[in-house]
Amino acid sequence: MDIEIKGKKILLIGNGFDLAHGLPTSYSYFLDFCDKVEKIFTFQHRLTEMVYKRKFLDDWNIDKSIKNKLLEWYKKSPTNHDELLIELNDNIRDNIWINYFLEKRKQLGQNWIDFESEISTVIQVFECVREHVERRKLMVNTGIEYKTAELARDFVDFAIKSDKENLQSMYSILTEGLIDSNFITYLDAFIEKMNINLDKLIRALEIYISEFINKIEVSQKNDDIKGINPDCVLSFNYSNTYERIYGQSNKVEYDYIHGKADKTNNVNTCNLVLGIDEYLEECDRDNKLEFLPFKKFYQRIFKSTDSSYMEWVEEIRQNSEYPYELYIFGHSLDKTDKDVLELLICNDNVQTKIYYHRKSNDDKKELGKLIRNLVRVIGAKELIRRTGGSHKTIEFIPQTLPEVD
């Protein structure tokens, strides 16, 4: 559906949008979900239903519809499990990323949620290992030189938390200086396994969103969102939350830039994007391609996600005399989405209103994070220019606090 957007409103939403509607979409909730699903299989022959329910579900702080659905799956006989449950378990079982994230959360606490940052750290360590092996020296992209012992420590940190059996042998080779011509082949095989396991994690997340999150009833609309009435919605979420709660009008155009969850997919047809920012220097980006599948821009192209926003940007620039409004709600403004955010925000005919979450009237903790992230996206000079004076185009707005009964 083609929509002319001259002078229209664009709403950009991130995961904070779903959280503001009480939906358990954070990565921490998803890790809990993976843990429960795995235990359905692990304990189904050893625990009665009541023991299982008391041990693994009663103390789980999540919407009761998700608990009931898992219990419904659990009640089925082992030979008659729900097909989605079987697929979930296949994708979760022995998944090196899920194992790593669960261990990482034990270290950093229950509120840790940064999958992308951790994936980026691990990938860059592997990039360094690979370069070290190929060149017999270690040069990291930031220009900082690591000693082999320091590199090995970071390398084994991932090994311990994900796949001890396979990675420990590589760690021994690295630390004992026993590198030979076969090591790169072995390392590349494990990198491929990392990629396959990431695809499995993403598919498990798709099932969680489409079969569980999208079926949770949302009883109350957000006051800030109700008043926007956008013409276009750019969603970085996998859920259909805005569409099913506010999108009764067929005039709204949607762009699910990171894919839209659909339970009828499989691990090969899933089009959800969960990747990392480009970390290489410009001179290396077109040559060092071993870790390309982990990067967001690659996944968007490979999975053919919607890119309608590019047409919106083109029309905005072609019609510079028309004022446009960009509303950002629930997005962290992280630099992993720099390419998209910069194209929309850095137009003089676009007035950008960024809503920030707060727990009280004087709470500005989230505002501080958004400002820091936006500096990484458009630069301090550009942010200063756009938040004051005659060229002001960016405004930060506190989210409306919910009414207390």
C-alpha positions, 0 to 999 in steps of 0.5 A, spaced: 500 500 500 503 506 497 501 512 502 503 519 500 506 522 507 507 529 505 507 533 512 505 526 516 507 523 522 511 517 523 511 513 529 518 509 531 517 504 536 522 499 540 522 494 545 520 499 551 513 500 547 511 493 549 514 493 556 510 500 557 504 495 555 505 490 560 508 485 555 514 481 558 518 482 551 525 483 555 531 478 553 531 476 561 523 474 560 525 470 554 531 467 557 526 465 563 521 462 558 527 458 555 529 455 561 522 453 563 521 450 556 527 446 557 525 443 564 518 441 561 522 436 557 528 435 563 523 433 568 517 430 565 518 423 567 520 425 574 515 430 577 508 430 578 504 435 575 503 439 581 510 438 583 512 441 577 507 447 577 509 449 584 517 448 582 517 452 576 511 456 574 508 458 581 514 463 583 515 465 575 513 473 575 510 473 568 503 473 565 499 467 567 497 466 560 504 464 558 504 459 564 497 456 562 500 455 555 506 451 558 502 447 563 497 445 557 503 443 553 506 439 559 500 435 560 500 432 553 503 425 553 511 425 551 509 422 545 504 427 543 507 433 545 505 440 541 509 441 535 511 448 537 514 445 543 518 440 540 521 445 535 522 450 541 526 444 545 530 443 539 532 450 538 534 451 545 537 444 547 545 445 548 544 452 544 551 455 546 548 462 546 543 461 550 547 457 555 552 463 555 547 468 556 544 464 562 551 464 565 552 471 564 546 473 567 548 469 573 554 474 574 551 480 572 544 480 575 537 478 573 536 485 570 541 484 565 538 484 558 543 486 553 544 480 548 547 484 542 552 487 546 554 480 549 554 477 542 558 483 539 564 482 544 564 475 543 564 476 535 570 481 536 574 476 541 573 471 535 575 476 530 582 477 534 583 470 535 582 468 528 587 474 526 592 472 531 592 465 528 593 468 521 598 473 522 602 470 528 600 477 532 594 480 535 592 487 533 585 489 535 581 494 531 581 499 536 589 499 536 590 496 543 594 490 543 592 484 547 597 479 550 596 472 548 594 470 555 589 476 555 586 474 549 586 467 551 582 469 558 577 472 554 576 466 549 575 461 555 570 466 558 566 464 552 568 457 552 566 456 559 559 459 559 557 456 552 561 449 550 566 447 554 568 441 551 569 444 544 572 450 546 577 448 551 581 444 546 582 451 542 583 454 548 589 449 550 592 450 543 592 458 543 595 458 550 600 452 549 602 455 542 600 449 538 597 452 533 598 449 526 594 449 519 588 446 521 586 450 527 583 455 522 579 450 519 577 448 526 575 455 528 571 456 522 567 450 523 565 453 530 564 460 528 559 456 523 556 453 529 555 459 533 551 462 527 547 456 526 545 456 534 544 464 533 539 462 528 536 457 532 535 462 538 532 467 533 527 462 531 525 460 539 524 468 540 519 468 534 515 462 537 515 466 544 513 472 541 508 470 536 505 464 540 505 467 547 506 475 547 501 476 541 496 473 545 496 477 551 490 481 552 492 489 553 487 492 557 489 499 557 492 504 551 498 508 553 495 516 553 501 518 550 500 513 544 493 515 543 494 522 541 499 521 536 495 518 530 501 516 526 500 515 518 506 510 518 509 506 524 516 504 524 517 498 528 523 495 531 519 490 535 517 483 532 510 483 535 504 486 532 502 490 539 501 497 536 497 494 530 492 490 534 491 495 539 491 501 536 491 500 528 484 499 527 485 504 521 487 501 514 490 507 512 496 506 517 503 503 513 507 499 517 514 497 516 517 491 521 524 493 520 527 487 524 521 482 521 515 480 524 514 474 528 510 468 525 509 461 528 508 458 521 515 459 519 521 455 521 528 456 522 530 457 515 524 462 513 524 466 520 526 473 518 527 476 525 533 480 525 538 480 532 545 482 530 550 487 532 553 493 529 559 494 525 565 494 529 570 494 523 574 500 521 572 502 514 578 500 511 576 492 513 569 492 512 569 490 505 574 485 506 573 481 513 567 478 512 568 471 516 563 474 521 558 478 516 552 473 518 552 476 525 551 483 523 544 487 523 545 490 516 547 483 513 541 480 516 536 485 514 538 484 506 539 476 507 532 476 510 529 481 506 526 485 511 521 491 510 525 497 508 519 502 507 522 507 511 527 508 505 522 510 501 519 515 507 526 518 507 526 519 500 520 523 500 521 527 506 528 529 502 524 531 496 519 535 499 523 539 504 518 545 504 513 540 508 514 539 515 514 532 518 513 529 525 517 523 528 515 520 534 520 515 538 517 511 543 521 505 547 527 505 543 534 506 546 537 509 540 542 504 540 548 505 535 546 498 532 540 502 529 545 508 527 544 507 520 536 508 520 535 513 526 540 518 523 536 518 516 530 520 519 532 524 525 537 528 521 532 532 516 531 539 518 524 539 516 523 533 521 521 535 528 523 529 532 519 528 539 523 522 543 519 520 549 523 517 555 521 512 561 521 515 568 519 512 575 517 519 578 516 526 576 523 528 577 526 521 574 531 523 569 535 516 569 533 514 562 533 521 559 541 521 560 542 514 557 538 516 551 542 523 550 548 519 551 546 514 545 544 519 541 551 522 541 553 516 538 548 516 533 549 523 530 554 526 534 555 531 539 555 537 535 549 535 531 545 534 537 547 540 540 545 544 534 538 540 533 536 541 541 537 548 541 536 555 537 533 556 531 535 549 528 531 546 534 528 539 531 529 534 537 525 535 543 525 530 549 518 528 552 517 525 559 512 519 558 506 520 562 506 517 569 500 512 570 495 514 574 495 511 581 489 508 584 
